[in-house]
Structure formats: C-alpha cells, structure tokens
Amino acid sequence: MKVLVTGSNGLLGTALKELLGEGHIYHTRKDADLTDEKSTKDYITHHVKNSGVDTIIHCAAMVGGVQANSNNNETFFIENYKINNNVISSAFENGIKNFVNLSSTCIFPDSNITYPLTADQIDIAPPHPSNHGYSYAKRLSGYQTKIIRQLTGNNWITIVPTNVYGPNDNFHPDHSHMIPGIIHRAHNCKQNNEDFVIWGDGSPLRQFIHSKDLAKVILWAIDNWNSDVPFMAVNDNEHSVMDIVKIVAKKFDIQDDKLIFDETKPRGQFRKPAKSDIPKDYQFINLEEGINKTIEWFIINYKTLRK
C-alpha cells in the first residue's frame, strides 16, 4: 500500500506521517493548491503514475472554531467543497483503490436526534447553523465517497471522528477547538499572572480522541471496514470541561484560586455522545497523558505553532 496523505502538516496529517514513516507521499499546501482543480489533478495523477500511490487519506480542510465558522459559513462551504471535490474527483479518475474521507461529528443534525449518535441519523435534519457551511461540505464529501464506492467497488470509506486533539493543532485562544484553546488561554494566564476564566460551569461532557489514536484507527479501518456506512471513530469515554481544565491547570501549575468559571456565559450542550465503531479492545491514550504531552509540545514549539 502506497499512501498519499493530504494536509500532512495538520493535526491528523502529522500523526499519520509519524505512524506511516518514510516511503509515502505527504502533501502540503506548497505542493499543490487543493482548491484549484488542475493543480490537484496534476499532483495526484503524477504520484499515481510515478510514485505508485494506490491509497489516499484525505485530511486537508479549511477548519476553525465556532466563531470563525459562524462568521464565515459561506467561505467555509465554498473552500471545503472545492478541496473535497477536487481531491475526490482526481482520486476517482486515477482509479484509487483505497480512499479515506475524513469527516466530523459536526455533520450531525442539531435536532430530532437520539443519543448516542449513530451514522444513520446524519441525514434526518440540518446541522447546527453556527457551522452549517463546513458541515454541509463535509456531508457532500461523504455522499460523493459513498457513490464512488458503489460505482467502482473500490475500498472508499468515510470516517467520522469526534473532538480530535494532540500536537500540531491550531492553538488560537479564540478560534481553535476546546482542548487547544484551553491550553493557550492557560499559558497566557500563567505568563501574565491572570485569572484562568472558563465559560460556563464546567459540567458539559465530551468525547475526545488523540490524533495518534485516530491515525491508528484509520489504518485499521482501511483493512477492516467493508461498508459504505460512515465509520464512527470515537473514544466512548466522556470527560467534563472541568476535567480538561483541571488537567491543564495542573500542568501549568495554576492554583485553584485562579480558576474562574463564568456561569453568566453559555456552557454549551450538556452532552452529545456518539457510538463508536472502534474495536472494544483498543487501548486509547490516557486523556491526562495525552493532554500533558500536547502541552509539552505546545511549549517547545510555541514560537512557530499555529496560534
């Protein structure tokens, strides 16, 4: 199997690069602009013909936190649609045997759902309006992947992870996802001797998967997930926002009297668990260990990381 990973400098891409090692193709933005049809097709065709690529793991995307999505829904839809359609169409034209389309639990409806979330609920209602641009683009890539699988009989699958975290993430304090955002805010508070303020009461529960675990699961799914139904890549364990804050505060040596939970701010949905398709005997990276290693990476790479 010769793999091409799109978006190889991102959170998941770097984990895949570390796991796969040398001998594969790791796409970055400087190699090809995936929003450009010709650039994408030329790049993929070249590596199929000259490098023997038969597998594509498609991680590249325009991503952002709640605020970025809410303010730019049209842009997030257009850019992600271009990226996904260009990569998927080029992979189809080149007869790629194994194709992994990375999606997100944000594609799930905002209403009329039951918990835990399962793949058969994706189409029953619209996604949350705060990120419907990104979510609809991801839904479309899932439909496109399924149609090509049914047409060709090739091993094309969609994988839906929840709350991925780890090194090489986007650590912007306002535009990132939960764990990297909390890490950066904690760092700033420690540096400036300020209170560590968290929105809400800390009670909401979420499921998290480390990028290294997700990378391993993706390779397992390529060999084992023989279905056009999306694969739910979920760590069943739920952890509260309070759990995350306590782990991060401990690592930064932030004392309890500096922790402020601002209950005048929205806390978000209390819980939204998803049902996992990962084998029950899989041993996940411990959350505290994973967060601590992520913080260590953050500190070492602070000058150059995405923030």
Disulfide bonds with the S-S distance in Angstrom:
none
